Amino acid sequence: MSFQKVAVANRGAVAARLVRTLGELGIKSLLLCSEADRDLPYVALADESAVLGAGPPRDSYLNQEAVLELAAKAGADAVHPGWGFLAENAGFARRVAARGMTFIGPAPDILESMGHKVLAREAMARLGLPLAPSTGELAGTTAQMAAEAEKIGFPLLVKPAGGGGGIGMIPVTAREGLEKALETARSAASRGFGNESLYAERLLVNPRHVEFQIAAAPGVPARALFERDCSVQRRRQKILEEAGAPGVPRADLDAMAGRAASVMTRLGYDSLGTVETLFAPETGFYFLEVNPRLQVEHAVTEMVTGVDLVRLQILAAAGLGLDGLPPEGSLDAPRGHAVEARVYAEDSLRFLPQPGPLNVFRPPAAKSWLRVETGLAEGRAVTPYYDPMIAQVIAWGRDRAEAVSRLSGALAEFQVGGIKTNLGFLRLLLKDQAFLEGKVHTGLAEELVKRPGYKSELEALS
């Protein structure tokens, strides 16, 4: 089996990467975009393109009927939802199959159980993975939901049940702020995933966020391709990711990776995905969630394994197994170290989006050890409709120190004018002593912001 034409239902760096990889595989691409994105440079790189609708996601990238109609009309035999928007939507995956096309991602039943965070946690608990205390899916009025959530104790984290990526996650330290947090999270979940379901879990204070890359295909046992440390976050969203995880014994990481792969095999997982955990030396690993899709940060895994994960995912969906994955046992440790920085159009004092024109947009030049993923170009604009990430910069080194140094240098070369960005903030993080020593945790960025002199340090680097 092979695909002749794949419809890409996503945008920005995600769409640019998918179009590029499809071209390398000799597969035609149909790029489905919004009115707001139709003039971005990657759209012209696709073999064909079609406009889904107006800028807001509900009118475009979340408009299932428009995606299906345009893909079928163009003769696509598969749909790739990318990572985000409809990537975890089981109903959409079924509708793709009903139209005679292949959904590039997990089977709908798996999406239903894994993409819904509450169901995934229940499944993992049955298989013996340790979990932090949590609620089931919250239901009823806001007051009823709050009463159920507070049973697990404070601090807690309100989270969307139907999607990940940090969207809609809100920490709550006391009962007084709970109802407002629920309302805000429900609104964000509805906008981001078309699903307003929520749950809550006990919030661990400043743990490590360690995730394991899983590769599987129909009828093929799942394999783990090491870990990524995604602890450096702001507003519960990742901003720096690296492979491997600094300061955690390799034996412990490999044991958890093997355990994650075994559980995913028992669940019948059949695509690329991620098992996310929280880690602390005193507790070990706590299962957090499964993201049944590729992650934004998958590039750091590609850099330390030499495996093209996007290619692997497409070929797995085409029925070619895990073609391109090194034989079992041939890759026993990450090769060197890789670090990724997410560059956002945002105010780094308040971490608020800053849409506007890109009067200057000059990323650092790619090298054998440096990748830049973006869907933007100079003269274009960052719109208010979508996540404000404008680029990902990924550096590889023979060890962590070299990778961090290379990334820091690349960010210093990155020139953006017309809007505010977090480039200065990223460079400060990469110079932070705790980060350099590998003492990362989910509160590290917040600690940096609260440090005396932060504002003046930021202004000096911005």
C-alpha positions in Angstrom: 0.0 0.0 0.0 1.2 3.6 -0.7 -0.4 7.0 -0.7 -0.7 9.0 -3.9 -1.9 12.3 -2.3 -2.2 13.3 1.3 -4.3 16.2 2.5 -2.5 18.2 5.2 -5.0 19.8 7.7 -2.8 22.0 9.8 -0.7 25.2 9.6 2.6 26.9 10.2 5.7 24.9 10.9 3.7 21.8 11.2 2.3 22.1 7.7 5.6 23.1 6.3 7.3 20.0 7.8 4.6 17.7 6.5 4.7 19.1 3.0 8.5 18.8 2.9 8.4 15.2 4.1 5.6 14.1 1.7 7.7 15.6 -1.1 10.7 13.6 -0.1 8.5 10.4 -0.1 7.2 11.2 -3.6 3.7 11.7 -2.3 1.6 14.7 -3.6 0.4 17.1 -0.9 -2.9 19.0 -0.7 -2.4 21.8 1.8 -5.7 22.9 3.5 -5.4 26.4 4.9 -7.4 29.3 6.3 -7.9 32.6 4.6 -5.5 34.1 7.1 -2.7 31.7 6.1 -3.2 31.4 2.4 -0.3 33.7 1.5 2.3 32.1 3.8 5.3 30.7 2.0 4.8 27.0 2.8 1.4 27.0 1.0 3.1 27.6 -2.3 5.4 24.6 -1.7 2.5 22.2 -1.6 1.5 20.5 -4.9 -2.0 21.8 -4.4 -3.8 24.0 -1.8 -7.4 24.9 -0.9 -8.9 27.4 1.5 -11.0 25.9 4.4 -12.6 29.1 5.6 -12.0 32.3 7.6 -9.1 32.7 10.1 -10.6 31.5 13.4 -9.9 27.8 13.9 -13.6 26.9 14.2 -14.1 28.3 10.7 -11.1 26.5 9.2 -8.8 24.0 10.8 -11.5 22.6 13.2 -14.2 22.6 10.4 -14.4 18.9 9.9 -16.8 19.0 7.0 -14.7 21.5 5.1 -11.6 19.4 5.6 -13.4 16.2 4.4 -15.1 17.8 1.4 -11.9 19.4 0.1 -9.8 16.3 0.7 -12.3 14.1 -1.1 -12.9 16.5 -3.9 -9.1 16.6 -4.6 -8.8 12.8 -4.6 -6.7 12.6 -1.5 -6.4 9.0 -0.2 -5.2 10.1 3.2 -5.5 13.0 5.7 -2.7 14.1 8.0 -4.0 16.3 10.8 -0.5 17.2 12.0 0.0 17.7 15.7 -2.9 19.8 17.1 -6.4 20.8 16.0 -8.0 17.5 14.9 -5.1 15.2 15.6 -6.7 13.6 18.6 -10.3 13.7 17.5 -11.7 10.1 17.2 -14.9 11.3 15.5 -13.0 13.0 12.8 -10.8 9.9 12.3 -13.9 7.8 11.8 -15.3 10.3 9.3 -12.1 10.2 7.3 -12.3 6.4 7.1 -16.0 6.6 6.2 -15.0 8.8 3.2 -12.6 6.0 2.0 -9.5 7.8 3.1 -6.8 6.9 5.7 -6.4 8.9 8.8 -2.6 9.3 9.5 -2.6 8.7 13.2 -3.9 6.1 15.7 -7.0 4.1 15.1 -10.2 5.8 16.2 -10.8 3.5 19.1 -7.3 4.2 20.4 -7.8 7.9 19.9 -11.0 7.7 21.9 -9.3 6.0 24.9 -5.9 7.7 24.7 -6.9 11.1 23.3 -9.4 11.5 26.1 -7.1 12.2 29.1 -9.4 10.8 31.7 -10.0 7.5 29.8 -6.2 7.2 29.2 -5.5 7.6 32.9 -8.0 5.0 33.8 -6.5 2.6 31.3 -2.9 3.2 32.5 -4.0 2.7 36.2 -5.5 -0.7 35.2 -2.1 -1.6 33.7 -0.3 -0.7 36.9 1.3 2.7 36.1 1.5 5.0 39.1 -0.7 8.1 38.9 -1.0 11.3 40.9 -4.5 11.7 42.5 -7.1 13.0 40.0 -10.8 13.3 39.3 -12.8 11.6 36.6 -14.3 13.8 33.9 -16.0 16.7 35.6 -19.7 17.2 34.9 -22.7 19.3 35.9 -22.7 23.0 36.8 -19.6 24.9 37.5 -20.3 24.7 41.3 -20.8 20.9 41.1 -17.6 20.5 39.1 -15.7 22.6 41.7 -17.1 20.5 44.6 -15.9 17.3 42.9 -12.5 18.8 42.0 -11.6 20.0 45.5 -11.9 16.5 46.9 -8.4 15.7 45.6 -7.0 18.6 47.6 -5.0 21.7 46.7 -2.9 22.7 44.9 -4.6 21.1 41.8 -4.4 21.5 38.1 -7.6 21.9 35.9 -7.0 20.3 32.5 -8.9 19.7 29.3 -9.9 16.0 28.8 -9.8 16.2 25.0 -6.4 17.7 24.2 -2.9 18.6 25.4 -0.1 21.0 24.7 -0.7 23.0 27.8 -3.8 24.7 26.4 -6.4 25.3 29.0 -4.3 24.0 31.9 -4.9 26.2 35.0 -3.3 25.7 38.4 -5.5 26.5 41.4 -4.2 26.9 45.0 -7.4 27.5 46.9 -11.2 27.0 46.6 -11.8 30.7 45.9 -10.3 30.6 42.4 -11.6 27.2 41.4 -14.9 28.1 39.7 -13.2 30.8 37.6 -10.5 28.4 36.6 -13.0 25.9 35.5 -14.9 28.4 33.3 -11.7 29.7 31.8 -10.3 26.2 31.1 -13.6 25.1 29.6 -13.6 28.0 27.2 -10.0 27.4 26.2 -10.7 23.6 25.6 -13.7 24.4 23.5 -11.7 26.8 21.3 -8.6 24.7 21.1 -10.0 21.2 20.7 -13.7 21.5 20.0 -14.3 19.6 23.3 -15.0 21.4 26.6 -14.6 18.4 28.9 -12.4 18.9 31.9 -10.8 17.0 34.7 -8.5 17.9 37.6 -5.4 16.3 39.1 -3.3 17.0 42.2 -0.6 19.5 41.3 3.0 18.4 42.1 5.2 21.3 43.0 8.2 21.8 40.7 8.6 18.2 39.4 10.4 17.2 36.2 8.3 16.7 33.0 9.8 13.7 31.2 8.1 12.2 28.2 8.9 9.0 26.2 8.6 8.9 22.4 6.7 5.8 21.3 6.8 4.3 17.8 4.3 1.6 16.7 2.4 0.4 13.7 -0.6 -1.9 13.1 0.4 -5.3 14.2 3.9 -4.1 15.3 4.9 -4.0 19.0 5.5 -0.5 20.3 9.1 0.7 20.8 10.4 3.6 22.9 12.9 6.0 21.3 14.3 7.4 24.5 13.0 10.4 26.4 12.7 14.1 26.3 12.9 16.5 29.2 10.3 19.2 28.8 10.4 20.7 32.3 11.2 24.3 31.3 7.7 25.8 30.8 5.8 29.0 31.2 2.0 29.1 31.7 2.1 25.2 31.7 3.4 25.2 28.1 6.8 24.0 27.1 9.4 26.4 25.9 12.7 24.4 26.1 12.9 20.7 25.4 15.9 18.4 25.3 16.9 14.8 24.7 18.0 13.1 26.8 16.9 14.1 30.3 19.8 15.6 32.3 20.6 14.3 35.8 18.3 11.3 35.7 20.1 7.9 35.7 20.1 6.3 32.3 19.1 2.9 33.9 16.0 4.6 35.4 15.0 6.3 32.1 15.5 3.1 30.1 13.4 1.1 32.6 10.5 3.6 32.3 10.8 3.7 28.5 10.6 0.0 28.3 7.6 0.0 30.7 5.9 2.6 28.6 6.4 0.7 25.4 5.1 -2.5 27.0 2.0 -0.8 28.2 1.3 0.8 24.8 1.8 -2.6 23.1 -0.7 -4.2 25.4 -3.1 -1.4 24.6 -2.8 -2.1 20.9 -1.3 1.3 20.1 -0.6 1.6 16.4 1.1 4.9 15.5 3.5 7.5 16.8 2.8 9.0 20.2 4.1 10.1 23.5 3.8 8.8 27.1 4.2 11.8 29.4 5.3 11.5 33.0 6.2 13.7 36.0 9.3 12.8 37.8 10.8 13.6 41.2 13.6 11.7 42.9 11.4 11.0 45.9 8.5 9.6 44.0 10.0 8.3 40.7 7.7 8.6 37.6 4.0 9.4 37.7 2.1 8.8 34.6 0.6 12.1 33.3 -1.1 11.5 29.9 -0.7 10.0 26.5 -0.5 12.3 23.5 -1.6 10.1 20.6 0.2 12.1 18.0 3.6 13.6 17.2 4.7 16.4 19.5 6.1 19.8 18.6 9.3 18.8 20.2 9.8 15.5 18.3 12.7 17.1 16.4 15.1 16.7 19.4 14.4 12.9 19.3 15.1 12.9 15.6 18.5 14.7 16.2 19.7 12.1 18.8 18.4 9.0 17.0 18.7 9.8 13.3 15.1 8.6 12.8 12.7 10.7 10.7 9.6 10.4 12.9 7.3 12.1 10.4 8.3 9.8 7.6 8.0 6.8 10.0 4.4 7.9 10.9 3.3 8.3 7.3 4.8 4.9 6.2 3.2 3.2 9.3 -0.2 4.5 8.3 0.4 3.2 4.7 0.9 -0.3 6.1 4.7 -0.5 5.8 5.3 -1.1 9.5 8.2 0.7 11.1 10.3 0.9 8.0 13.3 3.1 8.7 13.5 2.3 12.4 16.9 0.8 13.4 16.7 -2.8 14.5 16.0 -3.6 18.1 19.1 -3.2 20.2 21.1 -1.3 17.6 20.4 2.1 19.3 21.1 1.6 23.0 21.6 5.3 24.0 20.9 8.8 22.6 23.6 9.9 20.2 24.8 13.2 21.7 22.3 15.8 23.0 19.7 18.1 21.4 17.9 21.1 22.8 14.9 22.9 21.2 13.7 26.4 21.9 10.2 27.6 21.0 10.3 31.2 19.7 7.0 33.0 20.5 5.6 36.4 19.5 4.9 37.4 23.1 5.7 39.9 25.9 8.1 38.1 28.2 7.2 40.2 31.1 3.6 39.0 31.1 3.8 36.1 28.6 0.9 37.5 26.6 0.7 37.0 22.8 1.9 39.9 20.6 0.5 39.6 17.1 1.6 42.0 14.5 3.7 42.4 11.3 7.1 40.7 10.8 9.0 43.7 9.5 12.2 41.7 10.0 12.3 37.9 10.3 15.7 36.4 9.8 16.2 33.1 11.5 19.8 31.7 11.9 21.0 29.7 8.9 20.5 25.9 9.1 23.6 23.8 9.7 24.3 20.1 10.0 23.8 20.5 13.8 21.0 23.2 13.6 17.4 23.1 12.4 14.9 25.9 12.2 11.2 25.0 11.7 8.9 27.8 10.8 6.0 28.7 8.6 6.6 32.4 8.5 8.7 34.8 6.5 9.7 38.5 6.5 6.9 40.8 5.5 4.2 38.4 6.8 2.3 38.8 10.0 1.5 36.9 13.2 -2.3 36.8 13.5 -4.3 36.7 16.7 -6.2 33.5 15.6 -3.6 30.9 16.5 -0.8 29.9 18.9 1.8 32.7 18.8 4.8 30.3 18.2 6.8 31.7 15.2 9.7 29.2 15.1 11.4 26.2 16.7 15.2 26.3 16.8 16.9 22.9 17.5 20.6 22.4 18.1 22.6 19.2 18.5 25.9 18.7 20.2 28.2 15.9 21.2 27.2 16.6 24.8 24.7 18.9 26.6 27.1 21.7 27.1 27.8 21.9 23.4 24.2 21.7 22.4 23.2 24.5 24.8 26.1 26.7 23.6 25.1 26.2 20.0 21.5 27.0 20.6 22.4 30.1 22.6 24.5 31.3 19.7 21.8 30.6 17.2 19.2 32.5 19.2 21.6 35.5 19.4 21.6 35.5 15.5 17.8 35.4 15.2 16.5 38.8 14.2 12.9 39.7 14.5 11.4 43.2 14.1 7.9 44.7 14.3 6.7 42.5 17.2 7.9 41.5 20.6 9.3 38.0 21.0 10.7 35.8 23.8 14.2 35.6 22.3 15.7 37.5 25.1 13.9 35.4 27.7 15.2 32.2 26.0 18.7 33.4 26.0 18.4 34.3 29.7 17.2 30.8 30.4 20.1 29.2 28.6 22.5 31.2 30.8 20.7 30.4 34.0 23.1 28.5 36.4 20.4 26.0 37.5 19.6 25.2 33.8 23.3 24.8 32.9 23.7 22.4 35.8 20.7 20.3 34.6 18.7 21.2 37.7 15.5 21.8 35.6 11.9 21.6 36.9 8.5 23.0 35.9 8.9 26.1 38.1 12.3 27.2 36.7 11.1 29.8 34.3 8.8 31.4 36.9 11.7 31.6 39.3 13.8 33.4 36.7 11.0 35.9 36.1 10.8 36.7 39.8 14.6 37.2 40.1 15.7 40.7 41.1 16.9 42.5 38.0 15.0 40.2 35.6 13.5 43.1 33.7 16.7 44.9 33.1 18.5 41.6 32.1 15.7 40.9 29.7 15.8 44.4 28.1 19.6 44.0 27.6 19.1 40.8 25.6 15.8 41.7 23.7 
